C-alpha cells in the first residue's frame, strides 16, 4: 500500500502519479518498468517516488489491486445480489469480465500481468494482500475454497486469452464452455 504521504497529496497530483504508473505498467512488464520512466512522466524527482512507495513492485501491486478490486467485487455481486440463479450469474459475469479485459485501459496491463507473473511474484502479491484491509465481502475470494477454485480456472482462461491472442468472441466462447463444465461437472462433457 502506498505510504500516507501519497494519500496526503492533492487528488490531482495523486491521479497524475496513478496515471503514470498505469502507463508504465501497460507498456512494460514489472521487470522492464523503471522508476525513472514513471517520475519523468509525472515530473517528480526519483526521491519523491520513494516518499510515496517503498518500491516499484509495491506501486505495481497497488495499481493491480485498484483494477482487480472492481472485477472481483463484481464477481461476488453477480453471484449474490442480482441473481437467485447462480448459473445465470456465472454466464452474465462473462460479459462483464470480457468488457473489463478488452477495455483499452486494462488490456495491456492485464496482458503483462497474466503473461509475466511468476511464482515469486505470486508469493509477494499474497504477502502484499495479507497486509491490506480489503472489504470483508472481498475476503471471500481469498478464503472460500470454491471461489478460489473458480478464480484459478478463470485466471487460467484469462492467461490463455493473452497467450493465444483470442478475440472477445473467442474468449466468451471458451468462458461459456468453462462455466458449463464447472456447473455440470466432468461426467457431463
C-alpha positions in Angstrom: 0.0 0.0 0.0 1.3 3.5 -0.7 2.6 5.5 2.2 0.4 8.0 3.9 2.3 10.8 2.1 0.8 9.6 -1.1 -2.7 9.9 0.3 -1.9 13.3 1.6 -1.3 14.6 -1.9 -4.0 16.5 -3.7 -6.3 14.4 -5.8 -4.9 15.9 -9.0 -1.3 15.0 -8.1 -2.2 11.6 -6.8 -4.2 10.8 -10.0 -1.3 12.0 -12.1 1.0 9.6 -10.4 -1.5 6.8 -10.8 -1.9 7.6 -14.5 1.9 7.5 -15.0 2.2 4.1 -13.2 -0.7 2.7 -15.2 1.0 3.9 -18.4 4.3 2.4 -17.4 2.8 -1.0 -16.5 0.8 -1.1 -19.7 3.9 -0.6 -21.8 6.3 -2.7 -19.7 6.3 -5.7 -17.5 7.3 -5.2 -13.9 10.7 -6.4 -14.7 11.1 -3.9 -17.6 9.4 -1.0 -15.8 11.6 1.8 -14.2 11.1 4.4 -11.6 12.9 6.7 -13.9 10.2 6.5 -16.6 7.4 7.0 -14.1 8.9 10.1 -12.4 9.7 11.6 -15.8 6.1 11.2 -16.9 4.9 12.9 -13.7 7.7 15.4 -13.4 8.9 14.2 -9.9 12.3 13.6 -8.6 13.3 9.9 -8.0 13.4 10.6 -4.3 9.8 11.8 -4.3 8.7 8.5 -5.7 10.1 6.7 -2.6 8.2 9.1 -0.4 5.1 7.6 -1.8 6.0 3.9 -2.3 8.6 1.6 -0.8 9.4 0.1 -4.2 8.3 -0.1 -7.8 6.8 -3.5 -7.1 4.6 -2.1 -4.4 3.3 0.6 -6.8 2.6 -2.2 -9.3 0.6 -4.2 -6.8 -1.3 -1.1 -5.8 -2.3 -0.5 -9.5 -3.3 -4.1 -9.9 -5.3 -4.1 -6.7 -7.2 -1.0 -7.9 -8.1 -2.7 -11.2 -8.8 -6.2 -9.8 -10.9 -4.8 -6.9 -13.7 -3.8 -9.3 -13.6 -7.1 -11.2 -13.5 -9.3 -8.0 -16.2 -7.3 -6.3 -18.5 -7.5 -9.3 -18.0 -11.3 -9.4 -19.3 -11.5 -5.9 -22.2 -9.1 -6.7 -23.1 -11.2 -9.7 -23.1 -14.4 -7.6 -25.0 -13.0 -4.7 -27.1 -9.9 -5.3 -28.9 -9.7 -8.6 -29.2 -13.3 -9.3 -31.0 -16.0 -7.5 -29.8 -18.4 -10.1 -26.0 -18.9 -9.7 -25.8 -20.5 -13.2 -27.2 -17.4 -14.8 -24.9 -15.2 -12.7 -21.8 -17.1 -13.9 -22.8 -16.6 -17.6 -23.8 -13.0 -17.1 -20.4 -12.3 -15.4 -18.7 -13.4 -18.6 -20.0 -10.4 -20.5 -18.8 -8.0 -17.7 -15.4 -9.7 -17.5 -14.9 -9.5 -21.3 -15.7 -5.8 -21.2 -13.1 -5.3 -18.5 -10.4 -7.4 -20.1 -10.8 -5.9 -23.5 -11.1 -2.3 -22.4 -8.3 0.0 -23.6 -7.4 0.9 -20.0 -7.0 -2.8 -18.9 -5.9 -4.9 -21.9 -2.1 -4.2 -21.9 -1.9 -4.0 -18.1 -3.6 -7.4 -17.7 -1.7 -8.9 -20.6 1.6 -8.1 -18.8 0.2 -9.4 -15.5 -1.0 -12.7 -16.9 1.9 -13.5 -19.3 4.8 -12.5 -17.0 3.6 -13.4 -13.5 6.0 -15.7 -11.6 5.7 -17.9 -8.6 7.9 -15.3 -6.7 5.6 -12.5 -7.7 2.6 -14.6 -6.6 4.1 -15.1 -3.2 4.9 -11.4 -2.8 1.4 -10.5 -4.0 -0.1 -12.7 -1.4 2.1 -11.1 1.3 1.0 -7.7 0.0 -2.6 -8.7 0.0 -2.3 -10.0 3.6 -1.3 -6.5 4.7 -4.3 -4.9 3.0 -7.6 -4.2 4.7 -10.0 -5.3 1.9 -13.7 -5.2 2.4 -14.9 -8.3 4.3 -17.1 -9.3 1.3 -14.0 -9.3 -0.9 -12.1 -11.6 1.5 -14.5 -14.4 0.4 -12.5 -14.7 -2.8 -9.3 -15.3 -0.8 -10.7 -17.6 1.9 -13.5 -19.6 0.2 -12.2 -22.8 -1.4 -14.9 -22.9 -4.1 -14.3 -19.3 -5.1 -10.5 -19.9 -5.1 -11.1 -22.9 -7.5 -13.4 -20.8 -9.8 -10.8 -18.0 -9.6 -8.0 -20.3 -10.6 -9.9 -21.6 -13.5 -10.9 -18.1 -14.7 -7.3 -16.9 -14.3 -6.1 -19.8 -16.4 -8.6 -18.9 -19.1 -7.5 -15.3 -19.0 -3.9 -16.3 -19.4 -4.9 -18.3 -22.4 -6.7 -15.3 -23.9 -3.4 -13.4 -23.9 -1.2 -16.4 -24.9 -3.3 -17.3 -27.8 -4.5 -13.8 -28.8 -8.2 -14.5 -28.6 -10.8 -12.1 -29.8 -13.5 -11.1 -27.4 -15.9 -13.6 -29.1 -13.5 -16.5 -28.8 -12.9 -15.6 -25.2 -16.6 -15.6 -24.5 -17.0 -19.0 -26.3 -14.3 -20.5 -24.1 -15.6 -18.8 -21.0 -19.1 -20.2 -21.5 -17.7 -23.7 -22.2 -15.7 -23.4 -18.9 -18.7 -22.2 -16.9 -20.7 -25.1 -18.4 -18.0 -27.5 -17.3 -17.9 -26.0 -13.8 -21.6 -26.2 -13.4 -22.2 -29.6 -14.9 -19.2 -31.5 -13.9 -16.7 -33.7 -15.7 -19.1 -36.5 -16.4 -21.4 -34.4 -18.5 -19.0 -33.1 -21.1 
